[in-house]
Amino acid sequence: MRMADDEEAAPAVDGGEEPPSEEPASDDPSSNERKPQFNNIDIFLRVKPVPRPANRIVIDPLEGSVEFNIPRDAAAGLINNSKEKYLFSFNGILTPEAKQDEVFERVARPLVTSVLDGFNATIFAYGQTGSGKTFTITGGAERYVDRGIIPRTIAAIFSETSKRADYTCQVLISYLEIYNETGYDLLDPTREVQAMEDLPQVSLPMC
């Protein structure tokens, strides 16, 4: 999801213009999120639904924070200075009840608009195996309502470009998989793929 530090950079403005004023806070968690700025990296946390949620985790969607409470190990003895509370802050929290459309609207929709206005954007999903990255980015295969950020973004791009009659737009799409530091072109139409290793490799320049 749009991920990284909570940098408070203001948008660039032309000389003589006043920066946009801040909107008053609202009871709606999504409205309290800091509006995306062109030079910022925002972090969203999506909480995966589980049958038995841990009682050591306190999630506050309004404040955009998650607190982990880890009891001290009694076996360490009376003198034990280990930390018990860990607090993490985010630009937005997607609770276990959040559906795929809410994830797209809060995380990706603002970036689609900024891209069409000429600004680069990247959405990066990070998490351990089984945390739901593929479901969030690509979606589920069984129900149309479960489509993820990628198909919804493509649909939004074509929808928005169709409304801009005074623009000529060219949309180019690449779809790559990176595995063990090797990139594979998933859209190559020239060969029948039996395994991922059969896909043509692409160059991945190192930063």
PLY file of the C-alpha trace (Angstrom):
ply
format ascii 1.0
element vertex 207
property float x
property float y
property float z
element edge 206
property int vertex1
property int vertex2
end_header
0.00 0.00 0.00
1.37 3.47 -0.15
4.06 2.85 2.36
6.87 4.44 4.33
7.78 7.34 6.63
5.44 9.99 7.97
7.17 12.94 6.34
5.32 16.22 6.68
6.47 17.91 3.48
4.13 20.56 2.09
3.17 20.58 -1.59
5.11 22.94 -3.82
3.23 26.12 -4.63
3.89 28.82 -7.17
4.99 32.23 -5.99
2.17 34.35 -4.67
-0.19 31.44 -3.99
-1.25 30.52 -0.50
-0.83 26.85 0.52
-4.13 25.01 0.90
-5.69 25.28 4.35
-6.17 22.18 6.46
-9.65 20.70 6.69
-11.24 20.23 10.13
-11.07 16.78 11.68
-13.94 14.40 11.12
-15.29 11.31 12.85
-14.69 9.39 9.61
-11.25 7.68 9.90
-10.57 8.03 6.17
-11.20 11.79 6.27
-8.64 12.27 9.04
-5.84 10.80 6.97
-3.24 13.27 5.80
-3.96 14.15 2.19
-1.35 12.64 -0.17
1.43 15.06 -1.08
3.50 14.68 -4.19
6.81 14.22 -2.32
5.54 12.08 0.55
5.60 8.38 1.27
2.56 7.25 3.22
2.15 4.06 5.24
-1.14 2.22 5.47
-1.59 -0.81 7.71
-4.11 -3.44 6.67
-5.07 -5.79 9.49
-5.82 -9.32 8.31
-8.94 -10.89 9.83
-8.21 -13.94 11.99
-10.52 -16.32 13.89
-9.08 -15.43 17.32
-7.60 -11.90 17.48
-4.82 -11.43 20.03
-5.77 -9.42 23.12
-2.27 -7.96 23.29
-2.85 -5.71 20.29
-4.78 -2.44 20.55
-5.81 -0.87 17.23
-6.98 2.74 17.07
-8.15 3.57 13.52
-9.02 7.17 14.43
-5.51 7.92 15.69
-3.86 5.66 13.11
-1.93 3.75 15.75
-1.32 0.17 16.84
-0.06 -0.77 20.30
1.55 -4.12 21.10
1.57 -5.16 24.76
4.17 -7.81 25.50
4.23 -9.00 29.14
7.62 -9.27 30.80
9.10 -12.72 31.06
8.81 -13.75 34.70
11.69 -16.16 34.25
14.01 -13.17 33.77
13.79 -12.39 37.50
12.83 -9.33 39.50
15.25 -7.00 37.72
13.77 -6.91 34.25
13.80 -3.70 32.25
12.44 -5.17 29.03
9.94 -2.97 27.22
6.29 -3.95 27.50
4.54 -1.53 25.13
5.36 -0.79 21.49
3.42 1.94 19.70
3.41 2.36 15.91
1.75 5.16 13.95
0.43 5.07 10.38
-1.18 7.41 7.90
-4.20 5.15 7.86
-5.37 1.81 9.23
-7.55 -0.62 7.32
-9.34 -2.73 9.90
-10.18 -6.43 9.41
-13.65 -5.35 8.25
-12.26 -3.27 5.35
-13.35 -4.49 1.92
-11.35 -4.33 -1.29
-13.16 -1.22 -2.56
-12.32 0.69 0.63
-8.66 -0.32 0.32
-8.56 1.02 -3.23
-10.37 4.27 -2.48
-8.20 5.13 0.50
-4.84 3.91 -0.78
-4.81 3.96 -4.58
-7.48 6.35 -5.85
-5.56 9.53 -4.88
-2.48 8.20 -6.68
-4.40 7.48 -9.87
-5.46 11.12 -9.95
-1.95 12.38 -9.27
-0.48 10.13 -11.98
-2.89 11.51 -14.55
-1.83 14.98 -13.44
1.79 14.14 -14.26
3.24 12.84 -10.98
4.87 9.44 -10.54
3.43 7.08 -7.95
4.21 3.65 -6.54
2.19 1.29 -4.35
4.31 -1.27 -2.53
2.88 -4.07 -0.39
5.15 -5.44 2.32
4.52 -8.24 4.76
5.39 -11.77 5.76
4.24 -14.84 3.82
0.51 -15.36 4.22
-0.22 -11.81 5.40
-2.46 -11.01 2.42
-0.21 -9.05 0.03
-1.37 -10.89 -3.10
-5.03 -10.61 -2.14
-4.65 -6.87 -1.53
-2.71 -6.12 -4.71
-4.15 -8.65 -7.19
-7.35 -9.78 -5.52
-9.29 -13.02 -5.22
-10.11 -15.18 -8.21
-13.59 -16.33 -7.17
-15.59 -13.12 -6.80
-15.54 -9.96 -8.90
-15.97 -7.85 -5.75
-12.66 -9.22 -4.46
-10.55 -7.76 -7.26
-7.51 -5.98 -5.87
-5.62 -2.75 -6.36
-4.13 -3.62 -9.78
-7.37 -4.35 -11.68
-9.19 -1.53 -9.94
-6.38 0.90 -10.78
-6.40 -0.11 -14.46
-10.17 0.38 -14.60
-9.87 3.76 -12.85
-7.15 4.94 -15.25
-9.25 4.19 -18.33
-12.34 5.66 -16.69
-10.54 8.91 -15.85
-8.82 9.24 -19.23
-12.17 8.84 -20.99
-13.40 11.93 -19.13
-10.47 14.07 -20.34
-11.57 14.77 -23.87
-9.00 17.55 -24.27
-6.10 15.13 -23.62
-4.49 12.42 -25.72
-3.45 9.58 -23.44
-1.22 6.59 -24.10
-1.36 3.81 -21.52
1.54 1.33 -21.33
1.42 -1.63 -18.95
4.18 -3.96 -17.82
3.57 -6.85 -15.46
6.65 -8.35 -13.85
7.37 -10.88 -11.16
10.61 -10.66 -9.22
11.77 -13.90 -7.68
15.19 -14.53 -6.16
16.47 -11.26 -7.66
15.34 -12.27 -11.15
12.53 -10.49 -13.01
10.03 -12.30 -15.24
7.81 -10.68 -17.87
4.30 -12.00 -17.19
2.78 -10.43 -20.32
5.06 -11.95 -22.96
2.71 -13.39 -25.62
5.34 -15.20 -27.70
5.68 -18.44 -25.75
3.61 -21.00 -23.91
4.61 -20.92 -20.28
4.75 -24.18 -18.35
6.66 -22.82 -15.37
7.75 -19.42 -14.08
11.31 -20.21 -15.14
10.11 -20.33 -18.77
9.26 -16.64 -18.74
11.73 -14.24 -20.37
14.04 -12.58 -17.87
14.33 -8.80 -17.73
17.14 -6.58 -16.52
16.85 -5.27 -12.96
19.29 -2.39 -12.54
20.69 -2.13 -9.02
20.39 1.22 -7.21
0 1
1 2
2 3
3 4
4 5
5 6
6 7
7 8
8 9
9 10
10 11
11 12
12 13
13 14
14 15
15 16
16 17
17 18
18 19
19 20
20 21
21 22
22 23
23 24
24 25
25 26
26 27
27 28
28 29
29 30
30 31
31 32
32 33
33 34
34 35
35 36
36 37
37 38
38 39
39 40
40 41
41 42
42 43
43 44
44 45
45 46
46 47
47 48
48 49
49 50
50 51
51 52
52 53
53 54
54 55
55 56
56 57
57 58
58 59
59 60
60 61
61 62
62 63
63 64
64 65
65 66
66 67
67 68
68 69
69 70
70 71
71 72
72 73
73 74
74 75
75 76
76 77
77 78
78 79
79 80
80 81
81 82
82 83
83 84
84 85
85 86
86 87
87 88
88 89
89 90
90 91
91 92
92 93
93 94
94 95
95 96
96 97
97 98
98 99
99 100
100 101
101 102
102 103
103 104
104 105
105 106
106 107
107 108
108 109
109 110
110 111
111 112
112 113
113 114
114 115
115 116
116 117
117 118
118 119
119 120
120 121
121 122
122 123
123 124
124 125
125 126
126 127
127 128
128 129
129 130
130 131
131 132
132 133
133 134
134 135
135 136
136 137
137 138
138 139
139 140
140 141
141 142
142 143
143 144
144 145
145 146
146 147
147 148
148 149
149 150
150 151
151 152
152 153
153 154
154 155
155 156
156 157
157 158
158 159
159 160
160 161
161 162
162 163
163 164
164 165
165 166
166 167
167 168
168 169
169 170
170 171
171 172
172 173
173 174
174 175
175 176
176 177
177 178
178 179
179 180
180 181
181 182
182 183
183 184
184 185
185 186
186 187
187 188
188 189
189 190
190 191
191 192
192 193
193 194
194 195
195 196
196 197
197 198
198 199
199 200
200 201
201 202
202 203
203 204
204 205
205 206
